[in-house]
């Protein structure tokens, strides 16, 4: 599986202790491992609300495009 520049950027930020949700831009819980794991990007944490949204979208087979993630919009 190819790791994108966006994915690598998010991984680096989370490894450095960033607790901002890459999907919506809101704060996550301080301990990253207590947040939701993204269903779209392996090993990436998102806030609980986004985790729930990803689960519902997965059920409907309609994932949020990565270009609409807050982290992707901030990279531009």
C-alpha positions as a Markdown table, in Angstrom:
| # | Residue | x | y | z |
|---|---|---|---|---|
| 1 | Unk | 0.0 | 0.0 | 0.0 |
| 2 | Unk | 1.3 | 3.4 | -1.0 |
| 3 | Unk | 1.7 | 5.9 | 1.9 |
| 4 | Unk | 0.8 | 9.4 | 0.7 |
| 5 | Unk | 2.5 | 12.6 | 1.7 |
| 6 | Unk | -0.6 | 13.7 | 3.6 |
| 7 | Unk | -0.6 | 10.4 | 5.6 |
| 8 | Unk | 3.1 | 10.7 | 6.4 |
| 9 | Unk | 2.6 | 14.3 | 7.5 |
| 10 | Unk | -0.2 | 13.3 | 9.9 |
| 11 | Unk | 1.8 | 10.4 | 11.3 |
| 12 | Unk | 4.7 | 12.7 | 12.0 |
| 13 | Unk | 2.5 | 15.3 | 13.7 |
| 14 | Unk | 0.8 | 12.6 | 15.9 |
| 15 | Unk | 4.2 | 11.1 | 16.8 |
| 16 | Unk | 5.3 | 14.6 | 17.9 |
| 17 | Unk | 2.3 | 14.7 | 20.2 |
| 18 | Unk | -0.2 | 16.7 | 18.1 |
| 19 | Unk | -3.8 | 16.1 | 19.4 |
| 20 | Unk | -5.7 | 17.9 | 16.7 |
| 21 | Unk | -8.0 | 15.7 | 14.7 |
| 22 | Unk | -6.7 | 15.5 | 11.1 |
| 23 | Unk | -10.2 | 14.9 | 9.8 |
| 24 | Unk | -12.1 | 17.8 | 11.4 |
| 25 | Unk | -9.5 | 20.0 | 13.1 |
| 26 | Unk | -11.0 | 19.8 | 16.6 |
| 27 | Unk | -9.1 | 18.8 | 19.7 |
| 28 | Unk | -8.8 | 15.1 | 20.5 |
| 29 | Unk | -8.2 | 13.5 | 23.9 |
| 30 | Unk | -4.6 | 14.1 | 25.2 |
| 31 | Unk | -3.7 | 10.5 | 25.1 |
| 32 | Unk | -3.8 | 9.6 | 21.4 |
| 33 | Unk | -4.4 | 5.9 | 22.0 |
| 34 | Unk | -7.7 | 6.7 | 23.7 |
| 35 | Unk | -9.1 | 8.3 | 20.5 |
| 36 | Unk | -10.6 | 6.5 | 17.5 |
| 37 | Unk | -8.4 | 4.8 | 14.9 |
| 38 | Unk | -9.2 | 5.9 | 11.4 |
| 39 | Unk | -10.8 | 3.3 | 9.1 |
| 40 | Unk | -9.4 | 5.1 | 6.1 |
| 41 | Unk | -5.8 | 5.6 | 7.1 |
| 42 | Unk | -4.2 | 2.8 | 9.0 |
| 43 | Unk | -2.5 | 3.9 | 12.3 |
| 44 | Unk | -3.9 | 7.4 | 12.2 |
| 45 | Unk | -6.0 | 8.6 | 15.1 |
| 46 | Unk | -9.1 | 10.8 | 14.7 |
| 47 | Unk | -11.5 | 12.2 | 17.3 |
| 48 | Unk | -14.4 | 10.1 | 18.5 |
| 49 | Unk | -17.0 | 12.0 | 16.5 |
| 50 | Unk | -15.0 | 11.5 | 13.3 |
| 51 | Unk | -14.5 | 7.8 | 14.2 |
| 52 | Unk | -18.2 | 7.4 | 14.5 |
| 53 | Unk | -18.8 | 9.3 | 11.2 |
| 54 | Unk | -16.2 | 7.0 | 9.5 |
| 55 | Unk | -18.0 | 3.9 | 10.8 |
| 56 | Unk | -21.4 | 5.1 | 9.5 |
| 57 | Unk | -19.9 | 6.1 | 6.2 |
| 58 | Unk | -18.1 | 2.8 | 5.9 |
| 59 | Unk | -21.5 | 1.0 | 6.4 |
| 60 | Unk | -23.0 | 3.2 | 3.7 |
| 61 | Unk | -19.9 | 2.6 | 1.5 |
| 62 | Unk | -19.5 | 6.4 | 1.2 |
| 63 | Unk | -16.1 | 7.4 | 2.8 |
| 64 | Unk | -15.2 | 11.1 | 3.1 |
| 65 | Unk | -12.6 | 11.9 | 0.5 |
| 66 | Unk | -9.2 | 12.6 | 1.9 |
| 67 | Unk | -9.1 | 15.9 | 0.1 |
| 68 | Unk | -11.9 | 17.0 | 2.3 |
| 69 | Unk | -10.0 | 16.2 | 5.5 |
| 70 | Unk | -9.0 | 19.4 | 7.5 |
| 71 | Unk | -5.3 | 18.3 | 7.3 |
| 72 | Unk | -5.5 | 18.1 | 3.5 |
| 73 | Unk | -7.0 | 21.6 | 3.3 |
| 74 | Unk | -4.4 | 22.9 | 5.7 |
| 75 | Unk | -1.6 | 21.5 | 3.5 |
| 76 | Unk | -2.5 | 23.7 | 0.5 |
